[in-house]
């Protein structure tokens, strides 16, 4: 992009970084989404013989872009996310006086069907937590067991898991301190199993992985540095293969399983919302669909006149 949009996009990204404290990964997603939109706009303005400037964008051009995404087979969730990015950018440009009117203000987000999350059964989660874990050393096996117990025992996101420092663990008071989305801190209780596995890892194996380095991270890789989200997924892939669990197991599946099992055993939605760090209760309510699906399955299998 060799037009004014380049500078305005960079200004908007800087506003999101400083003003809204968004993570680097989220900023990169905004940059990709808006960069694609602005490339489309530039091409369309050129075809229409119009001046290539931000003030030439209107709601019809945005609708053309959304229609293009639909024709290309993009998922409704992706289209909705892109529209949300465009809306925010349009509001910013209008607020800054770059454009005379907000070109996206009247556009409605496509209705979304909330997908029912993938969850593990009690048998599958037990195989992850109670059986031998593969690993190149006993220290890595212990780390894996501790990570899985934390994921299932707290429902935290993978970014929150890898962001944990040793100082975030309070063994005496049985909780961990987690820094969630938007730098919002929350305190999550730890159960006996998680405390035991993490305790063994800390007492016997973390120093071995540390190899004399100075590192605050709770969970380390084989080189003695903080494990990455990609590293956690690699471990899960290896363990799923070893355990012959034929599902795409990700850290988010552990999070879904945590929430669903809590709901199945009587926990209320508000408490689950707090534990998961959801800003809105509607985000948490998707788990009621999982539980209702389970109840229907049990009914259909068990009732003589189902």
Beta strands, then each sheet from edge to edge (+ up, - down):
strand 1: 169-170
strand 2: 175-179
strand 3: 185-189
sheet 1: 1+ 2- 3+
end
